[in-house]
Amino acid sequence: PSKTRWGTFDILTEESSQALKGLLEDAAAYKGTNSLMRRVGDYYASGMDTDAIEKRGYQPIKPYLKQIDGIKTKGDVIRMVAYLRSHAIASALINVGVRQDARRVDRYVVGISQSGTSLPDSDYYLKNDPRSLQAREALKKYITTLFTLTGTTEAAAEDHANSILELESAIAKAQLSRVAMRDPVKMY
């Protein structure tokens, strides 16, 4: 019930994830002298220590929030997007990566694709069917919750959530639709 599809590649992905989880749990339980195994185990254990994570709250992202608060111009936005991408923090506004060229499979090219929205694709922002409306309301509630967790008042958090949804809706209007993204010529 949690999946929109289930096929052989999904099964392989799930099996690979479970195998990786087993290796990481083994590394976390490792008591030997192999330093690489200990580091991998410690890293995994730190990510699974939900008590320590919850105790830190939003402290780890405070510097980024301060940088975001300093954004005043389009140039500032571009610099922030570049910073987030170049430091592997987020894929803000666009996705960039190296991939095989669809027309010349013996070459690799830099691929750029649309991003910048929280919901899966532009249809969620542009359609007004019950499912899309429900998804947008759930997103607003989620964003509001995130802001309140940083100490923002409920009213201000709701205003921020509305602004974010308005911005993401504007981005969605400029994006290709789900159907258009299936067209290999348009996507090349």
VENWO-V313547 format. One line per field, one symbol per residue. phi: phi as a letter, one per 40 degrees, with the letter a starting at -180 (. if undefined). psi: psi as a letter, one per 30 degrees, with the letter a starting at -180 (. if undefined). burial: 1 if it has 9 or more other ideal C-beta (glycine too) atoms within 8 Angstrom, else 0. Layout:
phi: ???
psi: ???
burial: ???
This chain:
phi: .cbcaabcccccccccccccdcccccccccbcbcccccccccccccccccccccccfcdcbdcccccccccbbcccccccdcccccbfcabcgabbacaccccbccbbbcbbbcahbccdacdccccbcdcccccccccdcccdcdccccgccdcccccccccccccccccccccccdcccccccccc
psi: ffkfljaeeeeeeeeeeeeeeeeeeeeefkgafjeeeeeeeeeeeeffifeeeeefbgefgeeeeeeeffkfleeeeeeeeeeeefghelikelkklklkkffifglklkkkllaglelelfeffflgleeeeeeeeeeeeeeeeeeffggkleeeeeeeeeeeeeeeeeeefflkleeeffjfeef.
burial: 00000000011000000000000111110100000011011101100000000000010000001010001000011001101110000011011000001000000000100011101011111100000110110011101111110000000111011101100110111010100010000010
